[in-house]
Amino acid sequence: MHYDLIVIGMGLSGLMAAKTAAADGQKVLIVGKGMGSLCLFSNTIDVLGQSPTAMKMTDALSQWIEGHPLHPYSKVGLKNVEEALSSFLSLFPLPYSFQTIDNRNCLLPTGAGTLRPTFLIPTTMVGGISVDEGRELIVGFKGFKDFYAHYVADQLRCRGINLELPDLLSQEPTATALARLMEMKSFRENTGREIKKQLQGETRIGLPAIMGTHDPARVKDDLEGIIGAKVFEIPILPPSIPGMRIFNRFKEWLIRKGVTFLLGYSVSKAALKGKRCERIEVLHPPVITSYSADRYILATGRFIGGGLKADDEKVVEPVFNLPLSQPRSRENWFGDSFSSDLPHPIHGAGILTDASFQPVDAGGNMILENVWTAGSILAHHHCIDEKSREGIEIATGYAAAKHALEK
């Protein structure tokens, strides 16, 4: 049960760390309770949504790094951020790839009918760029409560319809159930024919992001061939089908490279000796199994993923009990106004690290010499406000693994 590297966490940062190590020929174990936030929020890849759409992302990151020396991007460095994004993109060749439009952010419609800036876009969503009033038909499904086609259409100043679902569903339709239906040729053909009947001159069709988990590009092509119009996906409420596609692609690649997956279990304890982690313990009720490695990467996310936990007084990191940057008291966790333009201080809580992403105390002293950290659990960023979550996870997962392999 000994490995070169154990990655704790199966979110995007953990997957990137595992990919980077596996590509180097390392024996890797990745442990996690689930897919992290991939199955909840990830549809596109946000790198720095705060940057203006007119600015090249390279220039935006350069300015950001210069103005935020403690930010994870600054520790990664611009060159390594670009390498990390390139490594991510290499997993997604055509026909289902991620694209950037002229190396800039662009605006995509959301399930709330708003437009949000993002950087890397899956091919199934590219058609939603530059929504043009009157050219789109927004299509939903009756009984599907995670996407309201008429509401989205009203906000985008176009037309919306709802299609009847077949009697194949025995209960209220969900995103995963619709994604499975979309992978059935008969359902795609019936859906395409019904949409074509409803056209009134529209040239682009917006659907909720449910065009299958295994071959969405084929679903898109089939629908476009039947309808005679461009089709694009619109992100919706969790679960995220595009996020599941990302996870599945990573998992397939990593397993082929010999990476061991331990999905559905969390680390119950880390055994430390001096400044080294000797092993971790994973609970398989009623059995506890130990796994050891030369190096460890902690990529468990913040509160949603369980990487950080809060009690009545403070926030803690439960695996290694690492010191955190956090507000001094619970009274300072949130701002005076819930809807303030400023991010709440609690969302900046995270692990302190050196430039190599190894955990340090408040004085900058290294705590564990064979442990690195990556992803949103890091301190000194506000990824929600910055719209940088996926970018930080990809870049720091890549960089943490690189540093771990060098040592």
PyMOL commands that set and color helices and strands:
alter all, ss='L'
color gray80, all
select helices_A, chain A and resi 12-23+36-39+57-67+72-76+78-89+126-128+149-156+175-182+185-198+216-227+241-256+330-332+345-348+383-386+389-406
alter helices_A, ss='H'
color red, helices_A
select strands_A, chain A and resi 2-8+28-32+98-99+106-109+115-118+121-122+136-141+159-163+204-208+230-234+260-263+267-273+276-284+287-298+309-310+315-316+324-325+350-351+371-373
alter strands_A, ss='S'
color yellow, strands_A
deselect
rebuild
show_as cartoon
